[in-house]
Amino acid sequence: MLIVDDQTMVRQSFRAVLAAQPDITVVGEASNGADAVHAAIRDRPDVVLMDVRMPIMDGLEAARQILADPSLDVRVLMLTTFDIDEYVYGALRVGASGFLLKDAPLEDLVNAVRVVAAGNALYAPAVTRRLVAEFAARKPSVPSRADQLTAQELKVLRLVARGLSNSEIASALVIVEQTAKTHVSRVFAKLGVRDRAQAIVAAYEMGIVVPGE
């Protein structure tokens, strides 16, 4: 993984904790977004731990460039100091797999890296869902793609937005897990999203789910 933060002590602290884990390898560090883009191309990490606010290029633009590169198979986990931060909403929209507050316990950091590395989106925690809901509620309406979804796919999207896994969706709809997985993949394709994090943002934007629902 790659650690990106403009504060040397923060980077070193995160590196010490993460490198001590038997299943995590830190391949590099960067102190700004521009260097992060170059490092991602050079070091080919599976996960980038990216600070939001940095000089030269902020974490949001760096995440956008990294995730837009078809040669990279990488997931981005954003870090932020504030629990209400417009950058977080933007990061989810460009494809970041989620975010973590800098004041979270170190064990949460380790767990978050593992969750993202496994291909999951870190939006299930209540704080993340609250932020997405608040930001989506303040955004102007966007053209709805809901009419592209079947009735069953709409149900699936609502369950994804509630944070349910494929197996939980299968149980809720009384279908087999493989069928649930197929429905989820079709929903992603029709909405033009890459993962659950973007799907939940799209669901809020289109009004398929509403804050507090």
Secondary structure as UniProt FT lines:
FT   STRAND          2..4
FT   HELIX           8..19
FT   TURN            22..23
FT   STRAND          28..30
FT   HELIX           33..43
FT   STRAND          47..51
FT   HELIX           59..68
FT   TURN            70..71
FT   STRAND          75..80
FT   HELIX           86..94
FT   STRAND          98..101
FT   TURN            102..103
FT   HELIX           106..117
FT   TURN            118..119
FT   HELIX           126..138
FT   HELIX           146..148
FT   HELIX           151..161
FT   TURN            162..163
FT   HELIX           166..173
FT   HELIX           177..191
FT   HELIX           196..205
FT   TURN            206..207
FT   TURN            211..212
//
